[in-house]
Amino acid sequence: MAQRTVKIGIVGLGRLGKIHATNLATKIPHAKLQAATSVVPAELAWARDNLGVEETYEDFDDMVQNADIDAVFIVSPSGFHLPQIESAMNGGKHVFSEKPIGLDLDAIKHTQAVIDQHPDLKFQLGFMRRFDDSYVYAKQLVDEGKIGDITLIRSYSIDPASGMESFVKFATSANSGGLFLDMSIHDIDVIRWFTGKEIDKVWAIGLNRAYPVLDQAGELETGAALMQLEDKTMAILVAGRNAAHGYHVETEIIGTKGMLRVAQVPEKNLVTVMNEEGIIRPTSQNFPERFAQAFLSEEQAFVDSILKDTSVGITAEDGLQGTKAALALQQAFEKEDIVKVADVDKKVGA
């Protein structure tokens, strides 16, 4: 018997949306990109002309009403994620949502309740590092006790400097959610994933040195944070938008019996160039290049979970806890003080 095809609709066709759309349309077995939604006509034309998408919509709810669609990918701006998750779930669709799940804790909890009301539907968050081969291997080593008990995790997420000019334009007209929610949410998830523990208290600092114009936009070019988990495990985060050499994502895990590093040098491949400029190791230049396979793996995992009725294990609670920690970091930076993550509920929006 032939395996059925999961028909998918996508909302949001920006840089990341185009990656997901292309993969779903051309690379993921047993998936069909049936429909697309965007408020930008040129993006809908791109979906039709380049991917052969049969149905395009300007309104997300109209797409959700399409009975032929089994699932939706939500790759819209962060502020739209929660209402679109609810609309899709109430419309009987499986949901994959990009991070962050949302920007407001009470709204996230409300959406959690909606998700829980539909146990027959799959929900998955886009924490793609959990599907990256290197991170998966490192997690296996940690779980096997190869480095003992974790004492400290250090994690860098720094976007390439080549994107700064466009980000400055974006920051002066829109809200990214702040450096820690926009950039460090993946690091926070990795820390929770590797340790199985929640973050207890945080302290954060930052500055705008190369692009002081971001001061007026209330944004940060570079930030750093010190975090303590509920079992006293420590974590250090560095987040930034100005890596001159390319896209820099690096994680170091120190344990009682050893340590490991993921992407100590963010190498593009295994090639070493030796010429008049010296000895050079090419590095990844952007996140689509660095995590290309991880995106494919998480997309396939979502489709397989629908076809096989299995769980991927990334839940709305992971999204809630990640957002809560990121908001605590932002508050710690703004207040110039240590913030307990448990207190963020009481202070959000204050």
C-alpha positions in Angstrom: 0.0 0.0 0.0 1.4 3.4 -1.0 2.1 5.8 1.9 -0.2 8.8 1.9 1.1 12.3 1.2 0.9 15.1 3.8 -0.5 18.2 2.1 1.0 21.3 3.7 0.3 25.0 3.6 2.9 27.6 4.6 2.6 31.2 5.9 5.5 33.5 5.5 7.8 33.5 2.6 10.8 35.6 3.8 14.3 34.2 3.8 13.5 31.3 6.2 10.1 30.7 4.8 11.6 30.2 1.3 14.0 27.6 2.8 11.1 25.6 4.3 8.9 26.0 1.3 11.6 24.8 -1.1 12.5 21.9 1.1 8.8 20.8 1.5 8.1 21.2 -2.2 11.2 19.5 -3.6 13.1 17.5 -0.9 10.9 15.9 1.7 9.4 12.5 0.9 5.6 12.1 1.4 5.1 15.9 1.6 3.4 18.2 -0.8 3.5 22.0 -0.5 -0.2 22.5 -1.4 -0.7 26.2 -0.5 1.1 29.4 0.6 0.0 32.6 2.4 1.7 35.9 2.3 0.7 39.6 2.3 3.4 40.2 -0.3 2.1 39.5 -3.9 5.6 39.0 -5.2 6.2 36.2 -2.7 3.0 34.4 -3.7 4.1 34.7 -7.4 7.5 33.2 -6.4 5.7 30.2 -4.8 3.6 29.6 -7.9 6.3 30.2 -10.5 9.2 28.5 -8.7 7.6 25.7 -6.7 4.4 25.1 -8.5 2.2 25.8 -5.5 -1.4 25.3 -6.6 -3.2 27.5 -4.1 -2.1 30.9 -2.7 -3.8 33.2 -0.2 -3.4 36.6 1.3 -5.3 35.6 4.4 -4.1 32.8 6.7 -7.5 31.9 8.0 -8.7 31.4 4.4 -5.9 28.9 3.9 -6.7 27.1 7.1 -10.3 26.6 5.9 -9.0 24.5 3.0 -10.1 21.0 3.8 -7.4 19.5 1.5 -4.6 20.8 3.7 -3.3 18.5 6.5 -0.8 20.7 8.2 0.7 24.2 8.2 4.2 25.6 8.6 4.2 29.0 10.4 7.1 31.1 9.3 5.5 34.5 9.8 6.9 37.3 12.0 7.0 36.2 15.7 4.0 38.3 16.8 1.7 36.3 14.5 2.7 32.8 15.7 0.3 32.4 18.6 -3.0 33.4 16.9 -2.0 31.4 13.8 -1.2 28.3 15.8 -4.6 28.6 17.5 -6.4 29.2 14.2 -4.7 26.2 12.6 -5.3 23.9 15.5 -8.9 24.8 15.8 -9.1 24.2 12.0 -7.9 20.7 12.5 -4.4 21.1 11.1 -1.1 19.8 12.4 1.3 22.7 13.1 4.9 23.3 12.7 5.9 26.8 14.1 9.1 28.6 13.9 10.7 30.0 17.1 9.9 31.8 19.2 6.5 30.4 19.9 5.4 33.9 21.1 6.4 37.1 22.8 3.9 37.2 25.7 3.8 34.6 28.5 0.1 34.7 29.2 -0.7 34.4 25.5 1.7 31.4 25.2 0.0 29.7 28.1 -3.4 30.3 26.5 -2.1 28.7 23.2 -0.7 25.8 25.2 -4.2 25.1 26.4 -5.5 25.2 22.8 -2.8 22.7 21.7 -3.7 20.4 24.6 -7.3 20.4 23.5 -6.3 18.7 20.2 -4.2 15.6 21.3 -4.8 14.1 17.9 -2.9 16.9 16.2 0.9 17.2 16.0 2.7 20.3 17.2 6.4 21.0 16.7 8.6 24.0 17.3 11.5 24.9 15.0 14.5 24.3 17.2 16.6 23.0 14.4 19.8 22.5 16.4 18.2 19.5 17.9 18.4 17.9 14.4 21.9 19.0 13.5 24.2 16.0 13.2 26.9 17.6 15.4 24.6 18.6 18.2 22.8 15.2 18.1 26.2 13.5 18.4 27.3 15.7 21.3 24.0 15.1 23.1 24.5 11.3 22.7 28.0 11.6 24.3 26.6 13.7 27.2 23.7 11.2 27.8 26.2 8.3 27.8 28.2 10.1 30.5 31.3 10.5 28.4 32.1 13.9 30.0 30.5 13.2 33.4 28.1 15.7 35.0 27.7 19.0 33.2 29.1 22.0 35.2 29.1 24.7 32.5 27.9 25.4 29.0 29.2 28.3 26.9 27.3 29.1 23.7 27.9 31.7 20.9 25.4 32.8 18.3 26.7 35.7 16.2 25.2 36.6 12.8 27.4 37.8 9.9 28.4 41.4 9.7 27.1 41.4 6.1 23.6 41.5 7.4 24.0 44.5 9.7 23.0 47.2 7.3 19.7 45.5 6.6 19.1 44.7 10.3 19.6 48.4 11.2 16.9 49.3 8.7 14.6 46.7 10.1 15.3 47.7 13.7 14.4 51.3 13.1 10.9 50.3 11.8 10.0 47.0 13.6 10.6 45.1 16.8 12.8 42.0 16.7 11.9 41.1 20.3 15.4 42.0 21.4 18.7 40.4 20.9 18.3 37.6 23.4 14.8 36.6 22.2 15.8 36.9 18.6 19.3 35.4 18.8 19.8 33.5 22.0 16.5 31.5 22.0 18.3 28.6 20.2 21.2 28.6 22.8 18.7 28.6 25.6 16.9 25.6 24.1 20.2 23.8 23.7 21.1 24.4 27.3 17.7 23.1 28.5 18.0 20.1 26.1 21.5 19.1 27.1 20.9 19.5 30.9 17.2 18.6 31.3 17.1 21.5 33.8 15.4 24.9 33.8 17.2 28.2 34.1 16.8 29.8 37.5 18.5 33.3 37.4 20.2 35.4 34.8 22.4 38.6 34.4 22.9 40.3 31.0 25.0 43.1 29.6 25.5 44.5 26.1 26.6 47.4 23.9 26.5 48.9 20.5 30.0 49.8 19.4 30.1 49.3 15.7 26.5 50.5 15.1 25.6 53.0 17.9 22.5 53.9 15.9 20.9 50.8 17.5 20.9 52.7 20.8 18.0 54.8 19.5 16.2 51.7 18.2 16.4 50.0 21.6 18.4 47.1 20.0 21.7 45.5 20.8 24.5 44.7 18.5 26.4 42.5 21.0 25.2 41.0 24.3 26.5 38.6 26.9 24.8 36.7 29.7 25.6 34.7 32.8 23.0 32.1 33.8 22.5 29.7 36.7 20.3 26.7 36.3 18.1 25.1 39.0 20.8 22.6 40.0 23.5 25.4 40.0 24.9 24.4 36.6 26.3 27.5 34.9 25.9 28.9 31.4 27.5 31.7 29.5 25.9 33.1 26.4 27.3 35.5 23.7 24.8 36.9 21.1 25.7 39.3 18.4 25.0 40.5 14.9 28.5 41.5 13.7 30.8 38.5 13.0 33.3 39.7 10.3 34.2 36.1 9.2 30.7 34.8 8.6 28.0 33.0 10.7 29.4 31.9 14.1 27.5 29.3 16.2 29.6 27.5 18.8 28.8 25.5 21.9 31.2 24.2 24.6 30.1 21.8 27.3 32.3 21.2 30.3 31.7 18.3 32.6 33.3 16.6 35.6 35.1 14.1 33.4 35.9 16.0 30.2 34.6 18.6 27.8 33.4 18.8 24.2 33.0 21.6 21.7 30.5 21.9 18.8 31.9 24.0 15.9 34.8 25.5 17.8 35.7 26.9 14.3 32.5 27.3 12.3 33.9 25.5 9.3 32.1 25.4 6.0 33.5 22.1 5.0 36.6 20.0 5.4 38.7 22.0 2.9 41.9 23.8 3.9 43.2 26.4 1.5 46.9 27.0 1.4 48.0 29.9 -0.8 49.8 33.3 -0.7 47.3 34.5 2.0 48.4 31.7 4.3 46.4 28.7 5.5 42.7 29.3 5.5 39.7 27.2 6.7 36.5 28.5 4.9 33.7 29.2 7.3 29.9 29.1 7.0 28.5 32.5 5.9 24.9 32.3 7.0 22.4 30.1 8.9 20.9 28.5 5.7 24.3 27.1 4.9 25.3 26.0 8.4 22.0 24.3 9.2 20.8 23.1 5.8 20.7 19.5 6.8 19.1 20.3 10.2 16.2 22.0 8.5 15.6 19.0 6.3 15.8 16.7 9.2 13.3 18.6 11.3 10.9 18.9 8.4 11.1 15.2 7.7 10.6 14.5 11.4 7.4 16.6 11.4 6.0 14.8 8.4 6.9 11.4 9.8 5.3 12.2 13.1 2.0 12.8 11.2 2.3 9.7 9.1 3.5 7.4 11.9 1.6 9.0 14.8 4.8 9.6 16.7 6.1 12.4 18.9 9.1 14.6 18.0 9.3 15.7 21.6 9.6 19.5 21.1 6.6 21.0 22.8 4.9 24.3 23.5 6.4 24.1 27.0 9.9 24.2 25.4 8.8 27.4 23.7 7.3 28.9 26.9 10.5 28.2 28.9 12.7 29.5 26.2 10.8 32.7 25.8 10.6 33.1 29.6 14.4 32.8 29.9 15.0 35.2 27.0 12.6 37.8 28.5 14.5 37.5 31.8 17.7 38.2 30.0 16.2 41.3 28.4 14.9 42.5 31.7 18.3 41.8 33.4 20.0 44.0 30.7 17.5 46.8 31.1 17.5 46.8 34.9 21.2 46.2 35.2 20.5 43.5 37.8 20.1 39.8 38.3 16.6 38.5 37.4 15.0 35.3 38.6 13.3 33.6 35.7 10.4 32.6 38.0 9.6 36.3 38.5 9.2 37.1 34.8 5.5 36.1 34.9 4.9 38.9 37.5 6.9 41.5 35.6 6.2 40.9 31.9 4.8 44.0 30.3 5.7 46.1 33.4 
